[in-house]
Each structure stands twice: as C-alpha cells, then as structure tokens.
Amino acid sequence: MTKRARAMLSQMDRATRSWFLPVIGRDKGRFIARLIDKHRPKRAVEIGSLIGYSAIVIAGNLPPGGRLVSIELNTYMGRITGRNVAAAGLKSRVRVIVGDARRVLPFLGSRFDFALIDAAKEEYLEYLRALEPRLAKGAWVVADNTKIFKSQLKDYLAYVRRSGRYESREQDFDQDAMEVSRFVGA
Ligand SMILES: C[S@@+](CC[C@H](N)C(=O)[O-])C[C@H]1O[C@@H](n2cnc3c(N)ncnc32)[C@H](O)[C@@H]1O
C-alpha cells in the first residue's frame, strides 16, 4: 500500500474516533490486507462503501492491475467514497456504483475473486446469491459483523457453512467477527 493511501486511512481512523462511523477499522483492515496479500485476487467487489475506508484497504492492497467495484446505496456516501478514494490516490483502481447491490450485482460483467459484504445485515444472503454467478472458483468472500449481528445473519451463516458451496470459518475480533468463506463451486 502506498504512503498516500496509508495516510488517508490514518486520517479516517482519527475522524472515526470523534464521530462513530461503522467502518471496518484497523484490525479488520489489517486482516483483509493480509488475506489479499496472501491470495492476490485481481477483481474485487464490495457491498457497502460508506466513506470508502474498506475500499481504500482493498484497492490499496490489490496486486498491480487489480480493480475494485464498490457498490453503495446512498448517493451522498457514494460521492464521499469517490472523493476519499481519489484522495488516497486510488481513483484508477476503483469504480463506485451507486445503487442497491441486489439490483446492481446481476448486471456486472466481471468475475470476482474477492468480495467484502458489509451493508444491510438482513440482506447478506440476497447479496451473496446475486453475486454467486459472478464468483470465480476459489474466490474469497468476507462478511463483516457476524458476531454483533449474529441473529440477523443466521440464514447467511447457515448457507455458507452448510450449502457445500463454500469452505467457511469465523475470524474472531473479540467484540465482533467476520465470516471468511472460500467459494468451492456450485
Ligand atoms: C457498515 S457501512 C459500510 C462500511 C464500509 N464497508 C467500510 O468499512 O468502510 C454499510 C453501508 O452499506 C450501505 N448499504 C445498505 N444497504 C445497501 C444495499 N442494498 N446496497 C448497497 N449498499 C447498501 C449503506 O448505505 C452504508 O453506507
């Protein structure tokens, strides 16, 4: 990750200490950076951009030529994400799409080998099912907030753990967790 992108994340870390914003934050960000560094995905998608924190983490760690599609429902947040991504020097790597991910995902042309799901908790399974036809075999799908929203995510967790389409495990972060699932095929 470049110095400029790191500086942007530090600035956002400071801002989110004063105003609560539900971004993935440092520890989960480091975990995602390590996962990307290890598996070197090239086509990433995220559902839920907010201010672009996780977009900068993902895009900033992709290997050369890597691209991220970041989908955000809220027009204003989509604009902020675009601005922050540009300030981090990552504009050429990130395409921000404003819209409901459930409607946007079926129209995306790429095949993705990395996905972060971090939007409306009760919709996670719908996002995943819309995304699935676009997932490359071996793709990594990370779902945020699986401890604090465990009951809302029951159907999602049952699906990734028992459908036979994923190898899935929980990554614990004390107060919260992420579900890390590898797509093994339909
Ligand atoms: C928890 S925040 C995302 C935080 C971001 N991933 C980060 O860590 O920097 C959730 C975002 O999902 C967006 N959202 C909610 N429902 C959505 C949907 N159906 N499609 C796309 N975005 C959605 C919200 O507007 C909000 O900005």
The ligand as an ORCA input file, in Angstrom:
! r2SCAN-3c Opt
* xyz 0 1
  C     -21.338     -0.582      7.535
  S     -21.441      0.579      6.227
  C     -20.086      0.118      5.181
  C     -18.726      0.410      5.763
  C     -17.588      0.198      4.782
  N     -17.601     -1.164      4.249
  C     -16.245      0.420      5.448
  O     -15.825     -0.433      6.253
  O     -15.622      1.449      5.189
  C     -22.827     -0.010      5.337
  C     -23.145      0.753      4.048
  O     -23.974     -0.086      3.239
  C     -24.859      0.724      2.507
  N     -25.996     -0.099      2.055
  C     -27.078     -0.519      2.763
  N     -27.879     -1.284      2.011
  C     -27.278     -1.388      0.789
  C     -27.614     -2.037     -0.430
  N     -28.750     -2.762     -0.526
  N     -26.765     -1.916     -1.482
  C     -25.626     -1.196     -1.381
  N     -25.254     -0.544     -0.240
  C     -26.063     -0.642      0.817
  C     -25.236      1.827      3.499
  O     -25.739      2.961      2.826
  C     -23.909      2.061      4.229
  O     -23.185      3.126      3.635
*
